Amino acid sequence: MERKALGAICACLLLLIVGIAGCTGTQTETPAATGSEKQTYIIGIDAEYPPYSYLDKDGNAIGFDVDSAKWIAEQQGFDVTFQPTAWDGIIPALQAGKIDMVYSGMTITKERQEKVNFSIPYWKVNQSVAIHDDTSVTMDDFYAGTLIIGAQRGTTGQIWVEENLIETGKMPAENLKLYDNFPLVATDLQNKRIDAAIYDTPPMLDAIADKPAHIIGEIDTGEEYGVAIRKSDVALLNTMNEGLEKLMNDPYWDELQDKWEM
Amino acid sequence: MDQITFLTEILLPALMSGLVVTLQLIAVSAPFGLLLGIGVAVGRQYGGGILSPVCKVFVYLIKGTPLLLLLIILYFGLPSVGITFSAFTASVIGFILCNGAYNSEYIRGAILSIKDGQMVAAQALGMTRLQAIRNIILPQALIRAIPGLSNEFIYLIKYSSLAYMLTVIELSGAGKLVATKYFAYTETFMVVGLVYLALVTITTVAVNLLEKHVSVPGMIRGETSAMQL
């Protein structure tokens, strides 16, 4: 009996050692491989942000921003992989080096600029407000702060409501419901738990396409999207700025907009 | 903004309101979770041909699925069949079901540790089965189940944080909002962790006092040596 137990422990230890050795093996391989070939950058994306970045049925990253990033990578001579990351934790992930940039419809804000660098802006959007088809609330109700509003945590929609409705005292803070991702906001709009949802216009259109909801108005916030890059990665920032300028002056830029119906 | 102002003017007020919600969640869930646990344990042990399998399946289902899934079904799924709970209600229902299922296992274990002879003796004295369970078996079993039940209560404190997936802004949800807004993740979650630690410490001390208070001399084997510690 004791022999058997000893044997089992030895086997477990062996597995553990092999496992650890396997891990370190891959870790040391990567720099060696990239040293001789192209540099690979990990791009963090919101996986539920169509048409900018989302996943197809097989789990591959697709979208306007994904195509743009691939084009720039090809032009500037590096490889990219896409890493879906929780939006409200994406900047810490960038700072911690889990990802190398955020190229996923990220609005350039002052608060974010304190933590990370942004590329030149490449897109402009506004916030839009959607309501359930059965209700008849108006933008006036929305601005008056009488509605229950849903937003995705960490988005500029949340920030807009906080700054313009809650901090001005028009709306009690508990009337802003915050969700993990936007599909959940759209679901609760369908369930009529919230009166209105706020989100960037293009992904909003996509999220409510198959829901009994429609957009009643836009808020002209004039937000600009940029690529977020760690403050220490100045070289990468220059590479991306160059790449973005090339892209926006290339016929492919119009092609992309047609492809993603923007 | 320096660290002290961030802590005293932003983080702590936000966490205090979150803590209130967490305590409300626990205060509502725990008593019903205990009652459900007792009911399911007794039902499974003494329920007979119908009730016993029902309790067994209930425990099996709750133990076999993640609580988060249960909460999401309760909140986002049920409206499609016409049942719309508020976020707080959906969370509490989920917590009661989960807490009750695990509690029932601790209580059932304690019931099994009471010798069959006690039931026979109680019935020989003229008690009905139900009377015997209520007055003889359960009082002893519940005392024996205290360590397990307190463990589950501590779990409840911690899994109450899942309510924030359903838009309830409780302690960790409040922390996450502050962290996201000010990008101060490490500091915020350290403080949130300390608050949970404090809650668990209070629970542990309270359970120790409770155990001393309800202990019956000689009932639990090895108790005298435990008392000396």
HADDOCK unambig.tbl for C-alpha pairs under 7 A between the chains (distance, minus, plus):
assign (segid A and resid 88 and name CA) (segid B and resid 180 and name CA) 5.92 0.50 0.50
assign (segid A and resid 154 and name CA) (segid B and resid 180 and name CA) 6.24 0.50 0.50
assign (segid A and resid 177 and name CA) (segid B and resid 167 and name CA) 5.89 0.50 0.50
assign (segid A and resid 178 and name CA) (segid B and resid 167 and name CA) 5.53 0.50 0.50
assign (segid A and resid 179 and name CA) (segid B and resid 165 and name CA) 6.88 0.50 0.50
assign (segid A and resid 179 and name CA) (segid B and resid 167 and name CA) 5.90 0.50 0.50
assign (segid A and resid 180 and name CA) (segid B and resid 165 and name CA) 6.59 0.50 0.50
assign (segid A and resid 191 and name CA) (segid B and resid 79 and name CA) 6.04 0.50 0.50
